[in-house]
Amino acid sequence: MQSSASTIPHCHAFDVVRVAKMSTPIAVKALAGAVARVPMMHAVLAPDDESYTVPEAVHVGVAISTPSGLAVPCVRDAQDKSVEDIAADISRLRRRAADLRLSREDVEGATVTLSNIGSIGLVSGIGVVRVGQTALVTVGKAVDGEVRVTASADHRLVDGAVLGAFLAAFREELGGMGDGRDCGMAGWRDGGMGER
């Protein structure tokens, strides 16, 4: 984290999104859809800081609280999965994290990270982009049907226009999901930072 804060010039943008329901799987699906529409949000800067690549697949790191601290396991190919499949992946990863059994494969390869601080009761926050990634998106808890969203990004690759386009896409992706009843979310217990 210290390396991220000292080597990555951060820029941030904020939005408020109207939602009927929010959960980590819904946020992951919306994030993957928005990144697919604004792919610079998961570009990978080359070691020389002069060039970058844009991965085809969107692998979302999900911040999860564990007995030994924060872990960020990866939901792979999130752009191709249903919310229900993402929920199953997060549940599996959460169990492995709780048992301190996350493998290297579980925690490597994320192209963008989600931190659902709403699952621990926080309304908003600003994250630190992980080294090797371009962006981290933080979602807070819903208050009066609104969720505060913060997009933090590496300013060497992303500017305010890209952040604005991404947040507009994220808002549209969330809005297209309804309240979660149509995507197998009945009885879901949030698998983000903590449990409600």
C-alpha positions as CSV (number, residue, x, y, z in Angstrom):
1,M,0.0,0.0,0.0
2,Q,2.8,2.4,0.9
3,S,4.4,1.8,-2.6
4,S,1.0,2.5,-4.2
5,A,0.6,5.8,-2.4
6,S,4.1,6.9,-3.1
7,T,4.5,5.8,-6.7
8,I,1.1,6.3,-8.3
9,P,-0.2,9.9,-8.9
10,H,-3.8,9.5,-7.9
11,C,-6.8,11.3,-9.3
12,H,-10.4,10.9,-7.9
13,A,-13.9,11.4,-9.0
14,F,-17.1,11.1,-7.0
15,D,-20.7,10.4,-7.9
16,V,-24.0,9.6,-6.2
17,V,-26.0,6.7,-7.8
18,R,-29.7,6.0,-7.1
19,V,-30.2,2.3,-6.3
20,A,-33.0,0.1,-5.1
21,K,-30.5,-2.4,-3.6
22,M,-26.8,-2.7,-3.4
23,S,-24.6,-5.8,-2.8
24,T,-21.0,-6.6,-3.5
25,P,-21.9,-9.0,-6.4
26,I,-24.2,-6.3,-8.0
27,A,-21.4,-3.8,-7.7
28,V,-18.8,-6.2,-9.2
29,K,-21.1,-6.9,-12.2
30,A,-21.7,-3.1,-12.7
31,L,-18.0,-2.4,-12.3
32,A,-17.1,-5.1,-14.9
33,G,-19.6,-3.8,-17.3
34,A,-18.4,-0.2,-16.9
35,V,-14.8,-1.2,-17.3
36,A,-15.7,-3.1,-20.5
37,R,-17.2,0.1,-21.8
38,V,-14.3,2.4,-20.6
39,P,-11.3,0.0,-20.9
40,M,-8.7,2.5,-19.9
41,M,-9.9,2.0,-16.3
42,H,-8.0,-1.3,-16.3
43,A,-5.0,-0.5,-18.5
44,V,-1.7,-1.9,-17.4
45,L,1.2,0.6,-17.4
46,A,4.6,-0.9,-18.6
47,P,7.5,-0.8,-16.2
48,D,9.1,2.0,-18.3
49,D,6.0,4.2,-17.6
50,E,6.0,4.9,-21.4
51,S,3.5,2.4,-22.8
52,Y,0.5,0.4,-21.6
53,T,-1.7,-2.5,-22.6
54,V,-5.4,-3.0,-22.1
55,P,-6.5,-6.5,-21.1
56,E,-9.5,-8.1,-22.8
57,A,-10.9,-9.8,-19.7
58,V,-12.1,-7.9,-16.6
59,H,-10.8,-9.5,-13.5
60,V,-12.2,-7.7,-10.4
61,G,-10.3,-7.7,-7.1
62,V,-12.7,-7.7,-4.2
63,A,-11.6,-6.3,-0.9
64,I,-12.4,-8.8,1.9
65,S,-11.7,-8.5,5.6
66,T,-10.0,-11.6,7.0
67,P,-8.8,-12.6,10.5
68,S,-5.3,-11.5,9.5
69,G,-6.2,-8.3,7.7
70,L,-7.4,-7.2,4.3
71,A,-7.3,-9.6,1.3
72,V,-8.2,-8.8,-2.3
73,P,-9.1,-12.1,-4.1
74,C,-10.0,-12.0,-7.7
75,V,-13.3,-12.6,-9.5
76,R,-12.1,-13.7,-12.9
77,D,-13.9,-12.8,-16.2
78,A,-16.5,-10.9,-14.3
79,Q,-17.8,-9.2,-17.5
80,D,-19.1,-12.7,-18.7
81,K,-20.7,-13.8,-15.4
82,S,-24.1,-13.3,-14.0
83,V,-24.6,-11.6,-10.7
84,E,-25.5,-15.1,-9.2
85,D,-22.2,-16.6,-10.5
86,I,-20.3,-13.6,-9.1
87,A,-22.0,-14.1,-5.7
88,A,-21.0,-17.8,-5.7
89,D,-17.3,-16.8,-6.5
90,I,-17.3,-14.2,-3.8
91,S,-18.8,-16.7,-1.3
92,R,-16.1,-19.3,-2.1
93,L,-13.3,-16.7,-1.9
94,R,-14.7,-15.3,1.4
95,R,-14.7,-18.8,2.9
96,R,-11.2,-19.4,1.8
97,A,-10.1,-16.0,3.2
98,A,-11.8,-16.6,6.5
99,D,-9.9,-19.9,6.7
100,L,-6.7,-18.2,5.6
101,R,-6.5,-20.6,2.6
102,L,-6.4,-18.1,-0.3
103,S,-4.0,-19.4,-3.0
104,R,-1.7,-17.3,-5.1
105,E,-4.2,-17.8,-8.0
106,D,-7.0,-16.5,-5.8
107,V,-5.3,-13.2,-5.2
108,E,-3.3,-12.5,-8.4
109,G,-4.5,-11.2,-11.7
110,A,-7.1,-8.5,-10.9
111,T,-7.2,-5.7,-13.4
112,V,-9.4,-3.4,-11.3
113,T,-10.5,-3.5,-7.6
114,L,-13.8,-2.9,-5.8
115,S,-14.0,-1.9,-2.2
116,N,-17.6,-2.1,-0.9
117,I,-17.1,-0.2,2.4
118,G,-20.9,0.0,2.6
119,S,-20.9,-3.6,3.8
120,I,-19.1,-2.3,7.0
121,G,-21.5,0.6,7.4
122,L,-19.4,3.4,5.8
123,V,-21.0,6.0,3.5
124,S,-18.0,7.0,1.5
125,G,-14.2,6.7,1.2
126,I,-11.2,7.2,-1.0
127,G,-9.1,4.1,-1.9
128,V,-5.5,3.7,-2.9
129,V,-4.9,2.1,-6.3
130,R,-2.9,-1.1,-6.2
131,V,0.5,-1.3,-7.9
132,G,-0.1,-2.9,-11.3
133,Q,-3.6,-1.6,-11.7
134,T,-5.1,1.6,-12.9
135,A,-8.2,2.0,-10.8
136,L,-10.0,1.2,-7.5
137,V,-13.7,1.9,-7.1
138,T,-15.2,2.4,-3.6
139,V,-18.9,2.1,-3.0
140,G,-20.6,3.2,0.3
141,K,-23.7,2.0,2.0
142,A,-27.1,3.0,0.5
143,V,-28.6,6.0,2.3
144,D,-32.1,7.0,1.2
145,G,-31.8,5.0,-1.9
146,E,-28.4,6.6,-2.9
147,V,-24.9,5.2,-2.9
148,R,-21.8,7.3,-3.0
149,V,-19.2,6.0,-5.5
150,T,-15.5,7.1,-5.6
151,A,-13.3,6.2,-8.5
152,S,-9.6,6.5,-7.8
153,A,-7.2,6.1,-10.7
154,D,-3.6,6.4,-11.8
155,H,-3.4,9.9,-13.3
156,R,-0.6,8.7,-15.7
157,L,-3.2,6.7,-17.6
158,V,-6.6,8.3,-16.7
159,D,-7.8,11.9,-16.6
160,G,-11.0,13.5,-15.4
161,A,-12.8,12.9,-18.7
162,V,-12.1,9.2,-18.5
163,L,-13.2,9.1,-14.9
164,G,-16.4,10.9,-15.8
165,A,-17.2,8.6,-18.7
166,F,-16.5,5.6,-16.4
167,L,-18.8,6.9,-13.6
168,A,-21.6,7.5,-16.1
169,A,-21.2,3.9,-17.4
170,F,-21.1,2.6,-13.8
171,R,-24.3,4.5,-13.0
172,E,-26.0,3.1,-16.1
173,E,-24.8,-0.5,-15.4
174,L,-26.2,-0.3,-11.8
175,G,-29.4,1.2,-13.1
176,G,-29.9,-1.6,-15.5
177,M,-29.8,-4.2,-12.8
178,G,-33.1,-3.3,-11.1
179,D,-33.2,-4.2,-7.4
180,G,-31.4,-7.5,-7.6
181,R,-34.6,-9.7,-7.5
182,D,-34.1,-10.6,-11.2
183,C,-30.5,-11.9,-10.7
184,G,-30.7,-14.6,-8.0
185,M,-29.9,-12.4,-5.1
186,A,-32.6,-13.5,-2.7
187,G,-31.1,-14.1,0.7
188,W,-27.6,-12.9,-0.3
189,R,-25.4,-12.0,2.6
190,D,-22.9,-9.4,1.4
191,G,-19.5,-10.8,0.8
192,G,-17.5,-7.5,0.7
193,M,-15.4,-6.0,3.4
194,G,-17.5,-7.4,6.2
195,E,-20.9,-8.8,7.0
196,R,-23.9,-6.7,7.8
